[in-house]
Amino acid sequence: MNDALSLAFSLAAGASLGTFFFGGLWWTVRMAASSKRPALFFLGSLLLRTCMVVLGFHVVLGNDWRRLLAGLLGFILARLIMTRFISTRMGPAAEPVKVSARVAGHAP
């Protein structure tokens, strides 16, 4: 029973780390539009989110490959859930705009 509890904790920890990572990515994309230096904003956010997730995986999940696999599964599940949550909040995707070669000023 202790092993199953450990795997459940690892799954929850991975899901929490995934929610932090992808929620932070969503926040970054929304806030970077109004930033004076969006490239620096994206780079700083990427470094912070990645360092926190790697540190979280190292500290919480330890050296056991089963716990690491359960944490990775939780991370991927969080990605799927966050993607679905964000897509419902943002509405349907816009159709890409097609620009003709004449308007673009170059050959296709």
Sequence and secondary structure as in RCSB ss.txt:
>XXXX:A:sequence
MNDALSLAFSLAAGASLGTFFFGGLWWTVRMAASSKRPALFFLGSLLLRTCMVVLGFHVVLGNDWRRLLAGLLGF
ILARLIMTRFISTRMGPAAEPVKVSARVAGHAP
>XXXX:A:secstr
 HHHHHHHHHHHHHHHHHHHHHHHHHHHHHHHTT S HHHHHHHHHHHHHHHHHHHHHHHHTT HHHHHHHHHHH
HHHHHHHHHHHHHHH S        HHHHTS  
